[in-house]
């Protein structure tokens, strides 16, 4: 079946607390320890894995933790054609989807990295491939790989089912096996989108005073 990619964000936003680690417990624990430590190590961290493995979720979650602590953050992703200059006020540098960086973005990323090292700032970055396989300029690629490197695994279908079930239980929502199967086969594999879909379905079900069923999902999509 053709999968439907939803352009829906998590209403509560990505956090370390709502990241279902599964096989990625080591990476989550590493980020929790770093973000919660007042005396942070400047050794960089790189996360890699296939799409929907949780890389962007974790970067955005760390960004929110640091912002809540009052820190200013340097953020770069592939959607920023002209990244700003490095700032000494940044508590950390976060760089997402590095495998997609243009020459201009790679130049900025290298500059950020060098300045972060000079000022003892942490660098957290992510891409779809291990550092050795990144098609980036050599000086940037080698720097991305010299610190902590974690491979993230995409959750299995049983694990995604478990996450959806837990979120549904937390909201007091009943999901039948048929509804779960429909959601997992017809929509994006990205867990954030699936949870956001659940939240949207819950609101639509309350509005229409109907239970969450496959026909309800189809009705909601038709009325968007």
Phi and psi in degrees as a GROMACS rama.xvg file:
@    title "Ramachandran Plot"
@    xaxis  label "Phi"
@    yaxis  label "Psi"
@TYPE xy
-74.387  130.538  UNK-2
-82.8754  144.189  UNK-3
-104.471  120.848  UNK-4
-90.132  119.6  UNK-5
-91.0816  134.129  UNK-6
-95.0659  67.5062  UNK-7
-128.301  133.973  UNK-8
-96.8528  155.009  UNK-9
-63.3118  129.415  UNK-10
-64.0809  -32.9793  UNK-11
-89.5346  -9.29955  UNK-12
79.7049  153.975  UNK-13
-66.8552  131.217  UNK-14
-134.545  163.677  UNK-15
-67.7516  -30.3949  UNK-16
-70.5953  -34.9317  UNK-17
-97.1299  15.3746  UNK-18
-88.5912  117.152  UNK-19
-81.7643  108.696  UNK-20
-71.1645  -46.159  UNK-21
53.4498  -122.437  UNK-22
-76.112  -0.344528  UNK-23
-106.1  27.9519  UNK-24
-61.7062  -38.3269  UNK-25
-62.8443  -43.0384  UNK-26
-66.1968  -43.7475  UNK-27
-62.0779  -44.1845  UNK-28
-62.8166  -39.958  UNK-29
-59.8164  -45.904  UNK-30
-70.2253  -36.9343  UNK-31
-62.0952  -44.9309  UNK-32
-64.6539  -42.2252  UNK-33
-66.5326  -49.4079  UNK-34
-65.2578  -28.2507  UNK-35
-92.6749  3.85424  UNK-36
-102.719  122.276  UNK-37
-65.7813  -33.0945  UNK-38
-102.276  91.0034  UNK-39
-90.8547  140.628  UNK-40
-71.2838  137.86  UNK-41
-83.9115  2.21523  UNK-42
-65.3176  126.164  UNK-43
-69.4453  160.014  UNK-44
-129.046  137.007  UNK-45
-126.461  130.014  UNK-46
-110.126  135.477  UNK-47
-139.286  151.561  UNK-48
168.527  171.146  UNK-49
-67.3487  161.353  UNK-50
-54.1156  144.928  UNK-51
76.1547  12.8949  UNK-52
-88.0065  -8.53662  UNK-53
106.267  10.8171  UNK-54
-61.9346  -53.0342  UNK-55
-64.6009  -37.5006  UNK-56
-55.5241  -48.1942  UNK-57
-67.554  -41.3811  UNK-58
-62.631  -44.2398  UNK-59
-68.0291  -34.1956  UNK-60
-65.5137  -43.7149  UNK-61
-63.8147  -40.633  UNK-62
-57.7468  -42.516  UNK-63
-67.6048  -37.93  UNK-64
-59.872  -46.8134  UNK-65
-67.5149  -36.9274  UNK-66
-65.6995  -39.9541  UNK-67
-63.4688  -26.6064  UNK-68
-84.8752  1.05669  UNK-69
91.1133  9.32188  UNK-70
-85.887  148.896  UNK-71
-94.5316  139.886  UNK-72
-123.752  137.648  UNK-73
-88.7462  119.722  UNK-74
-122.182  133.728  UNK-75
-138.855  136.217  UNK-76
-141.284  177.912  UNK-77
-68.3525  -12.0672  UNK-78
-85.0499  -1.01586  UNK-79
-104.014  97.3199  UNK-80
-65.4627  -30.6516  UNK-81
-128.939  82.8901  UNK-82
-62.4046  148.293  UNK-83
-72.1883  168.05  UNK-84
-72.539  154.687  UNK-85
-60.1015  142.619  UNK-86
-119.215  133.58  UNK-87
-66.3867  -14.4413  UNK-88
-81.7188  -11.728  UNK-89
-69.1304  136.336  UNK-90
-82.1896  -24.1447  UNK-91
-161.76  163.529  UNK-92
-118.376  125.415  UNK-93
-118.999  126.778  UNK-94
-130.351  114.175  UNK-95
-103.446  151.743  UNK-96
53.4503  47.0656  UNK-97
-61.9138  -24.3823  UNK-98
-66.2219  -15.3719  UNK-99
-100.164  1.98632  UNK-100
-66.815  137.299  UNK-101
-77.1458  175.341  UNK-102
-59.4738  -39.8917  UNK-103
-64.4475  -44.3086  UNK-104
-67.7046  -37.3082  UNK-105
-64.0514  -39.5673  UNK-106
-62.0334  -44.3168  UNK-107
-66.0768  -41.1252  UNK-108
-63.0431  -41.179  UNK-109
-63.5855  -43.6629  UNK-110
-61.4272  -42.9917  UNK-111
-60.8413  -43.577  UNK-112
-63.0338  -47.3156  UNK-113
-62.1716  -45.0545  UNK-114
-67.167  -36.7878  UNK-115
-61.7505  -41.6257  UNK-116
-64.936  -41.4978  UNK-117
-61.6173  -39.1798  UNK-118
-98.8714  12.135  UNK-119
56.6407  46.0552  UNK-120
-103.987  147.453  UNK-121
-79.0367  143.592  UNK-122
-118.504  122.94  UNK-123
-117.638  121.898  UNK-124
-134.914  166.031  UNK-125
-152.402  148.891  UNK-126
-159.06  178.054  UNK-127
-88.0275  -9.56174  UNK-128
-129.919  158.011  UNK-129
-64.1652  157.534  UNK-130
-52.0056  -41.158  UNK-131
-62.4756  -23.6222  UNK-132
-101.289  1.51706  UNK-133
-72.5597  134.88  UNK-134
-89.2175  66.2015  UNK-135
-124.982  168.097  UNK-136
-59.1232  142.822  UNK-137
-59.4238  -41.5228  UNK-138
-65.959  -32.7193  UNK-139
-76.0612  -44.8666  UNK-140
-58.5616  -44.6863  UNK-141
-67.1438  -35.8692  UNK-142
-68.2229  -36.3886  UNK-143
-61.8996  -27.264  UNK-144
-101.311  1.64531  UNK-145
-88.3455  -8.53556  UNK-146
-101.922  -139.783  UNK-147
-78.3494  132.007  UNK-148
-126.664  126.714  UNK-149
-125.388  131.513  UNK-150
-92.2588  127.695  UNK-151
-98.125  137.618  UNK-152
-103.323  140.794  UNK-153
-68.7764  136.025  UNK-154
-63.7805  144.168  UNK-155
-72.2186  166.522  UNK-156
-60.2965  -43.9725  UNK-157
-58.9251  -37.0443  UNK-158
-68.9727  -39.989  UNK-159
-65.4188  -37.6851  UNK-160
-61.1802  -42.4248  UNK-161
-62.8299  -40.9114  UNK-162
-65.0623  -46.4897  UNK-163
-62.4012  -40.4473  UNK-164
-62.0459  -42.723  UNK-165
-64.7775  -43.7565  UNK-166
-64.2873  -39.1975  UNK-167
-64.6431  -44.2196  UNK-168
-61.3439  -40.4572  UNK-169
-62.4  -30.4096  UNK-170
-93.7548  -0.0261111  UNK-171
70.5548  30.9167  UNK-172
-108.506  135.766  UNK-173
-95.87  126.376  UNK-174
-114.92  119.426  UNK-175
-73.8075  164.245  UNK-176
-60.893  -36.2381  UNK-177
-63.7928  -41.9213  UNK-178
-66.1566  -42.7158  UNK-179
-60.2376  -45.1301  UNK-180
-64.3973  -39.0984  UNK-181
-64.2035  -44.8311  UNK-182
-63.5555  -39.8412  UNK-183
-78.5283  -22.3824  UNK-184
-99.7397  -23.9394  UNK-185
-103.367  -11.1536  UNK-186
-121.322  172.816  UNK-187
-54.5322  144.708  UNK-188
-74.1771  -13.2038  UNK-189
-61.7397  123.928  UNK-190
-64.9455  -36.7339  UNK-191
-59.7514  -41.6353  UNK-192
-66.7769  -36.9823  UNK-193
-66.9564  -42.1586  UNK-194
-66.7206  -39.6667  UNK-195
-63.4558  -37.7907  UNK-196
-61.939  -42.606  UNK-197
-58.9248  -43.5107  UNK-198
-64.4788  -39.7532  UNK-199
-66.8817  -40.5176  UNK-200
-63.9802  -40.6704  UNK-201
-61.0004  -43.9542  UNK-202
-65.0821  -40.5982  UNK-203
-67.3758  -38.784  UNK-204
-64.25  -40.4002  UNK-205
-66.144  -39.7994  UNK-206
-65.7207  -41.0312  UNK-207
-93.1675  -4.70699  UNK-208
57.0295  45.3738  UNK-209
-128.906  157.566  UNK-210
-76.6872  157.858  UNK-211
-78.2345  112.591  UNK-212
-134.3  171.291  UNK-213
-60.6912  -45.1095  UNK-214
-58.6877  -34.3657  UNK-215
-65.1537  -41.9627  UNK-216
-60.3552  -45.3505  UNK-217
-64.2284  -39.042  UNK-218
-64.0847  -41.9665  UNK-219
-62.2889  -44.2319  UNK-220
-64.5968  -36.9278  UNK-221
-68.4739  -27.7987  UNK-222
-94.7773  2.5764  UNK-223
